Amino acid sequence: MMEHRIPGLARNMADVGAGLLTLPLDDLPDIAAVQMLHRGPTGVAVRLQLSMHDVADQVDALIAWGEALPEPSAAGFEHQDYIRLEVSGLVGGVRVTVWGHLRGPDLNDTACFLSLPLDGETHRLSLARLRALARHRAERVDA
């Protein structure tokens, strides 16, 4: 028999909403889309997609969100024509992930810098590595 999950999901959504309101949202980069995913007995997960498209802006935005989220972590996934980078944290007991896709002419340089294997897997990164990527990209622009 299937249990009725809507009250529990609604509580999770309320918890994450209240948790997000404790963050400095006015100072954080804009979000284009929000997705809530049901995770079975563990509740829900929330995914926030960045609204900016410029690679440098996305990396800076991910760093800003990573610094604001409680218990932050970062990860990356390299595909043939993009790199997906994300930061996540626990907000109101719910995993919130902010993500963006890096594309464009500097993709190979970014891929080499991050050293993400092209294996179809998501790999952990540190926020320090994202900061180093931002500095690296800024130095390339200034050169």
C-alpha positions, 0 to 999 in steps of 0.5 A: 500500500502506498503511503500518503506523502504530500504532507511530508513533502509540504513540510520539506518544502516549507523547511527549505523555503524558510531556510532559503529566507535566512540567506542573503538572497538580495545579494546572491546571483539570480536564479532562472529555474527552481526544481523540487525533486522527490527523493523517496524516504529522504524527502526532497532535493531542490535544484536552482539553475543560474540565470546568467550565461557568461562562463565567468559570471557563472563561476563567480555566481557559484562561488557566491552561492557556495559561500552563502549555503550552509555546509557547502560542497562543489562538484563538476561533470564534464560532457563532450560540449559542456561542463556542469558545475554545481555547489550545494548545501543543506538548507532546512535539512534539505539538499539545495544545489545551485548549478550552471553549464559552462560552454563556449570557446574556452571550454577546453582550457576550463576542462584542462584546468579542472581536470575532470575526467570525461567518464560520465560521473560527477566529481567532487571539487572544492570551493577553493578550486572554483575560486582558482578557476575564477582567478585563472579565467580572469588572468586569461582575459587580462593577458 
